Structures are given as C-alpha cells and as structure tokens.
Amino acid sequence: MKFSRQTTLRSQATVTGVGVHSGLPVNLTLGPAPVDAGFIFVRTGLDGCDREVQASAESVIATEFATTLGDRDGPLVSTAEHVLAALRGMGVDNAIIEVDGPEVPIMDGSAAAFVAAIDQAGIVTQQASRRLIQVLKPVQVRMGDSFGELRPHAAGFRVEVEIDFANPVIGRQSYMLDLDPERFRREICRARTFGCMNDVARLWSAGFALGASFENSVVFDEDRLLNTEGLRYRDECARHKVLDVIGDLALAGLPLLGAYRSVRGGHKLNHAVLTALMADRSAWRLIEAESVRRPRSHAEVGSGMVGGMVAPAYGPDVS
C-alpha cells in the first residue's frame, strides 16, 4: 500500500454483537467509499429512510461514557470510537459504516473484531493523494485535573497517554505510540474498555451499560481484577485510552500529522482539544502526503509504563 495515496475497503464485511448500553443486538457493516468521502455512518433500521452522518467533530452531540454522533434531528450512533480507531489505525481513509441500531456493537470491548473485519474486506489504494491535517502550533485544553494538547510532530501521528485512577489496581499508567497499522494491530487494537464495579453498578441502576459484561469489559473492584482470564497487557487500561484517542481524533476527518498528549483524559477532553484545534485556523493546515517523509522502519515503537517499569504483555497475544 502506498503511503501517499488514499485507501478504502475492497468489499464489505459485517460484524454482529450487542450495544453496550442498550444490550440489544446490532449489525455493523464496513464497506468501500469514494475518494475524499472520509468515514460516513449510515443508520439503517429506522422508520422511513436511512440517515447518514459524517464522522466529524461537528457531528459529536455527546461524550458521556462514549462518543455519540448525530444531526439536528437527534442522535444516530453512539460508541463510535472503537470502529473509527480501527479504520484510522489500519490506514483506511474512506469507508461506509452501516449500523442497524443506535450503537456500534461493543464486541469484546476492544477494536480487534473491527480489525478482523477490515482484514476480511481488504484494503485497496485509490487514485488520489492522501491529505493530512498538519498541526502547526500547540493547542491546549485544561478541564480540572485533566489536560490535553496537540502539538507539531513531523514524523506522523504520536499519542502519549497518562492515566491516574484512585483505584489502586489501576493506579498510574502511561503509554506512547507512534501510529502505523502494524503497531496498532500488535499493541493497541486488543486493549479492552475498563471500569470499576461500583461505577458499573451505578450505570446499571441509571439504565446504562445494560450490555456490559465480563465478556466485553475489564472490571476491577477496590483491590483486584474481577475478570478470571486476566489482562491482555499489564497496562491494558492505558493502551485502551490510546485506542480511544485514535478513534476520537479520527473525527478530524483526515489523518493528523502531530502529537497528542492526554493526562487523565477521556472522550470529552479529546473532543475539546480537537475542537480547539479546528477553531484556530492558524494552528493547522492541509497538506498532501507526498510532502511528508515516511518514517523509517526502525522508528521508535510504542512503550508502556506501569509504576515506572516497562510493561510486557500479559497472557497469550495472538494478534
């Protein structure tokens, strides 16, 4: 695949699962899209005609618990970040995402099923130059104890995440990734969403997370991990935050050439930083990929830190 050309999917591929909040079955189909289309969600299964929404920062109408996209008539699809992360992480520029329910299926809580669907569909190069959004100056947002920043970075898209949870089992973790498809596949796509048991119980009582289970979430109580199979990586929580960043910032509409740093962040912060970048026209410019020097094959790989030590993967890693 040529780095300088746009890409799309060769054919369609479908995954079936449940919505993490509704608990209802939902089918999602990934398919080809024309040059410059970006990522377009098509909500099917509605009364009347299907409705489309562009995966863009302007389409975000909620960031509580997940990223929700919609239009002036209301929400169309929630939990969009994992499939968007898979598409951006695997180097796809243009795709149609058909969903027959109000949520993207949660699958196992990671992006692995969507990467498998992309593999099944195949990726093809299109006859148009890939365009990028180049970050020209730092843009920062603070929300209480949370901090997010996009800054210039000439070698591609870098994500630096730090988390710090009061729960001692999660604690402080960090992860850094220079994004390319193989690193996304190997280091990020299998990292699952996570939470604490007291939060899950609160969400259940409020009518949320009705589809959440140990099969699609990593769950902790005050002093231990509750999933019997254990973690996929020692720093799986930090890696999942990287996955969320990649998906949330895919809403820029084009790949970013820059570095993003998040401290105690989440969907709300990611969206706020992206919105701040796009609002400052002096902070970015559009360029074509031919003008970017491709990173060397021995460029720095992602690294995880837990308690100041490099974190190896835990358990079997078949990706």
DAHU-V31539 format. One record per backbone hydrogen bond with DSSP energy under -1.0 kcal/mol. CO is the residue of the C=O (numbers start at 1). NH is the residue of the N-H. If there is no record, write none. Layout:
co: {CO	CO}
nh: {NH	NH}
This chain:
co: {2	4	6	7	8	13	15	17	18	19	20	21	24	26	27	28	29	30	31	34	38	39	40	41	42	43	51	53	54	56	57	59	62	67	68	68	69	69	71	74	77	78	80	81	82	83	84	85	86	87	88	95	96	97	98	99	102	106	109	111	112	113	114	115	116	117	118	122	124	126	128	130	132	133	134	139	141	143	146	147	148	149	150	151	156	157	158	159	160	161	162	163	167	171	173	174	175	176	177	180	181	182	183	184	184	188	189	193	195	196	197	198	199	200	201	202	203	204	209	213	218	219	220	224	227	233	235	236	237	238	239	240	241	242	243	244	245	248	249	250	251	255	257	258	259	260	261	262	263	266	267	268	269	270	271	272	273	274	275	280	283	285	287	288	289	296	303	304	305	306	309	312}
nh: {5	130	126	94	124	30	28	26	106	23	211	210	19	17	100	15	98	13	96	37	95	55	97	53	99	51	43	41	56	59	60	70	68	80	61	62	76	77	74	71	69	104	84	85	86	87	88	89	90	92	91	40	31	42	29	44	78	109	193	115	116	117	118	119	120	121	122	10	8	128	6	289	287	257	285	150	148	146	143	263	141	261	139	259	258	179	260	177	262	175	264	173	171	165	163	305	161	303	159	184	185	186	187	188	189	191	111	218	220	200	201	202	203	204	205	206	208	207	212	216	195	226	197	221	230	236	239	240	241	242	243	244	245	246	247	248	249	251	252	253	57	133	135	158	151	160	149	162	147	270	271	272	273	274	275	276	277	278	279	283	136	134	132	291	292	299	176	311	174	309	306	234}
